[in-house]
């Protein structure tokens, strides 16, 4: 299966950003992509850079956004992963990823489970932790283990998706560094980010797609200088091998060929699921073992 991952930046407004995205999806479809993955909260700026109650207004178009991206998936006949700011009811919001089938219907959605709270990543202010669990979404291109950004640091999330039959792990992401960080620290962060996700592919014998944004986005309150999103979107195979990767600054459509049959071959030679000691893992459900 040919996939396309859209590494893009914020274009100054939702309208201009969405226009760019739609053109990129159309190009990906014309180039044979059957499955297209967009980054985290791709429609607009990364508003979680500070805490501002006015930003909740950005979720008011959630239902309209569902209809819009449904139409885009159908128009281009692709299975599409979008990442949206969901208003569930008054005062209750989620960071929600949605998969649209190639005929436009909603195949399923995932509400981000792990919510960070760090300088310039104030997501706990905006998002309620997900309540849909770790459930692969059935699509015409396979069962998708859809997770979002901060989820990518947790092996439990990837494992549960694998144990429930996911064919592919997918991580829409928005992660970056501060320009004031030293080069060594930036390198350590980036290598850790790539390594942890490749390890999920290896440990579960599954291919994986991670899509990050690029570009520098400022703090409109002026408290921080801003975030420079580091890109480096990539696709990995079932042994963690890099199938395709992007750089740290340019918008691009990243293409890769995903072979689901390879997962079975890899799991036959590395039977991690067979050798799991499920009788000895009860402690994993505890916060800490004193």
C-alpha positions in Angstrom: 0.0 0.0 0.0 1.3 3.4 -0.9 0.9 6.0 1.9 1.5 9.7 2.0 2.4 11.7 5.1 1.9 15.4 4.9 4.6 17.4 6.7 3.5 21.0 6.7 3.6 24.3 8.5 1.0 26.8 9.6 0.3 29.3 6.8 -0.8 32.2 8.8 -4.5 31.4 8.9 -6.8 28.4 9.0 -8.1 29.2 5.5 -4.6 29.3 3.9 -3.4 26.3 5.8 -6.3 24.2 4.8 -6.0 25.3 1.2 -2.4 24.0 1.2 -3.4 20.8 2.8 -6.1 20.1 0.2 -3.8 20.7 -2.7 -1.2 18.3 -1.1 -3.9 15.6 -0.6 -4.9 15.9 -4.2 -1.3 15.6 -5.4 -0.8 12.6 -3.1 -3.9 10.9 -4.5 -2.8 11.5 -8.1 0.6 9.9 -7.2 -1.2 6.8 -6.1 -1.4 7.2 -2.3 -4.3 5.2 -0.9 -3.8 6.3 2.7 -3.0 9.9 3.7 -2.0 11.0 7.2 -2.0 14.7 8.4 -0.2 16.0 11.4 -1.6 16.9 14.8 -4.1 19.8 14.8 -3.1 20.5 11.2 -5.8 23.0 10.4 -4.5 25.9 12.4 -1.7 27.2 14.6 -0.6 25.2 17.6 -2.7 27.2 20.0 -1.6 25.2 23.1 1.6 27.3 23.2 -0.2 29.3 25.9 -3.3 29.3 28.0 -6.1 31.4 26.6 -9.8 30.7 27.1 -10.6 32.4 23.8 -8.8 29.5 22.0 -11.7 27.3 22.9 -13.6 29.1 20.1 -11.4 27.2 17.6 -13.4 24.0 18.4 -16.7 25.6 17.5 -16.4 24.4 13.9 -15.7 20.7 14.8 -18.9 19.4 13.2 -18.3 21.5 10.0 -14.7 20.3 9.9 -15.9 16.7 10.0 -18.1 17.3 6.9 -15.3 19.2 5.2 -12.6 16.5 5.6 -15.2 13.8 4.8 -15.8 15.5 1.4 -12.0 15.8 0.8 -11.5 12.1 1.5 -14.3 11.2 -0.9 -13.3 13.7 -3.6 -9.8 12.1 -3.7 -10.8 8.5 -2.9 -8.3 8.2 -0.1 -8.5 6.9 3.4 -7.6 10.1 5.4 -6.4 10.7 8.9 -7.3 14.2 10.2 -6.6 15.7 13.6 -9.2 18.0 15.0 -10.1 20.1 18.1 -13.4 18.5 19.3 -16.0 20.3 21.2 -18.0 17.5 22.9 -20.3 19.7 24.9 -20.0 23.0 26.9 -16.7 23.0 28.7 -15.6 19.6 27.4 -13.0 19.3 24.7 -10.8 16.6 23.2 -7.8 16.4 20.9 -9.4 14.0 18.4 -8.0 12.2 15.4 -10.6 10.9 12.9 -10.2 8.4 10.0 -12.4 9.0 7.0 -13.0 6.2 4.5 -12.4 6.8 0.8 -16.1 7.1 0.3 -16.2 9.9 2.9 -17.8 8.1 5.8 -16.2 8.2 9.3 -14.4 4.9 9.9 -13.7 5.8 13.5 -12.0 8.3 15.8 -9.5 8.3 18.6 -9.3 10.8 21.5 -5.8 11.5 22.7 -5.2 9.6 25.9 -2.0 11.0 27.2 -2.1 14.8 27.6 1.1 16.8 28.2 1.6 19.9 30.3 5.0 21.5 29.6 6.2 25.0 28.8 4.6 25.9 25.5 2.7 22.6 25.4 -0.2 23.5 27.7 -2.5 20.8 26.5 -4.0 19.9 29.9 -5.6 23.4 29.9 -7.5 22.5 26.7 -8.0 18.8 26.4 -9.8 16.2 28.5 -8.0 12.8 28.3 -9.6 10.4 25.8 -12.2 7.9 26.9 -12.4 5.7 23.8 -9.4 3.5 24.8 -6.9 2.0 22.5 -9.0 0.5 19.7 -7.8 -0.1 16.2 -10.0 1.4 13.5 -11.1 -0.9 10.7 -10.7 0.7 7.2 -10.5 -0.5 3.6 -6.7 -0.4 3.9 -6.4 -2.3 7.1 -6.8 -1.9 10.9 -5.2 1.3 12.0 -3.7 1.8 15.5 -4.3 5.5 15.6 -2.6 7.4 18.4 -1.6 11.1 18.8 1.7 12.8 19.7 2.4 12.4 23.4 1.0 8.9 23.2 4.1 8.0 21.2 6.2 7.9 24.3 4.2 5.1 25.9 4.9 1.5 24.9 1.7 0.4 26.6 -0.4 2.3 24.0 1.3 0.7 21.0 1.2 -2.7 22.6 -2.5 -2.6 23.3 -3.2 -1.5 19.7 -1.0 -4.5 18.5 -2.7 -7.0 20.8 -6.1 -5.9 19.4 -5.0 -6.6 15.9 -3.7 -3.3 14.5 -1.9 -3.6 11.1 -0.3 -0.2 11.3 0.6 2.3 14.0 0.0 6.0 13.1 1.0 9.1 15.1 -0.1 12.5 14.0 2.3 14.8 15.9 3.2 18.4 16.8 6.6 18.5 18.6 9.4 20.9 18.4 12.2 22.6 20.3 13.2 26.0 21.5 15.8 27.9 19.5 17.7 28.7 22.7 18.3 25.0 23.4 21.8 24.0 22.7 22.5 21.8 19.6 23.4 18.8 21.7 20.1 19.0 23.6 18.2 19.3 20.3 20.0 16.3 18.9 19.2 14.2 22.0 15.5 15.2 21.9 15.1 14.3 18.2 17.0 11.0 18.5 14.9 10.0 21.5 11.7 10.8 19.6 12.7 8.8 16.6 14.1 5.9 18.6 11.1 5.4 20.9 8.7 5.2 17.9 11.0 2.8 16.0 11.1 0.7 19.1 7.2 0.4 19.0 7.5 -0.9 15.5 10.1 -3.4 16.5 8.5 -4.6 19.8 5.2 -5.2 18.0 6.4 -6.2 14.6 4.3 -3.5 12.9 4.9 -0.7 10.4 4.6 2.8 11.7 3.9 6.3 10.4 4.8 9.5 12.4 3.8 12.9 10.9 5.1 16.1 12.5 4.7 19.7 11.5 7.5 22.2 10.6 8.1 25.9 11.0 8.4 28.3 13.9 5.3 29.4 15.6 5.4 32.4 18.1 3.8 32.8 21.5 1.2 35.5 20.8 1.4 36.4 24.5 5.1 37.1 24.2 6.1 35.0 27.2 8.1 32.6 25.2 10.1 33.0 22.0 8.1 30.2 20.3 8.3 26.7 19.2 10.3 25.5 16.1 8.6 22.3 15.0 11.3 19.9 14.0 9.6 17.9 11.2 11.5 14.7 10.6 8.3 12.8 9.7 9.0 9.2 8.9 7.7 5.8 8.1 9.2 2.6 9.5 8.9 -1.1 8.8 8.1 -4.0 11.1 11.8 -4.2 12.2 12.0 -0.5 12.8 13.8 0.1 9.5 13.3 3.6 8.0 11.3 3.4 4.8 11.1 7.1 4.2 12.0 10.3 6.1 11.7 14.0 5.8 14.0 16.8 6.9 13.6 19.2 9.8 12.4 22.3 8.0 10.7 21.8 4.7 7.1 21.1 3.8 6.7 17.9 1.8 4.6 14.9 0.9 6.4 11.8 2.3 5.7 8.7 0.4 6.3 5.1 1.5 5.2 1.6 0.5 3.8 -0.4 3.4 3.8 -4.2 3.2 1.5 -5.7 5.8 2.5 -9.2 4.9 6.0 -8.4 6.1 4.7 -8.2 9.7 3.9 -11.9 9.8 7.3 -12.8 8.5 9.0 -10.6 11.1 6.8 -12.0 13.9 7.8 -15.5 12.9 11.5 -14.8 13.4 11.0 -12.4 16.3 8.1 -14.0 18.2 7.8 -11.4 21.0 4.1 -11.9 21.4 4.6 -15.6 21.9 7.2 -15.2 24.6 5.5 -12.5 26.7 5.1 -13.5 30.3 1.6 -12.3 30.8 1.4 -14.1 34.1 4.1 -11.8 35.5 3.0 -8.4 34.3 0.4 -7.4 36.9 2.6 -4.6 38.2 2.1 -2.7 34.9 -1.3 -1.5 36.1 0.2 0.3 39.1 1.4 3.9 39.1 4.6 2.9 40.9 5.8 -0.2 42.7 7.1 0.6 46.2 
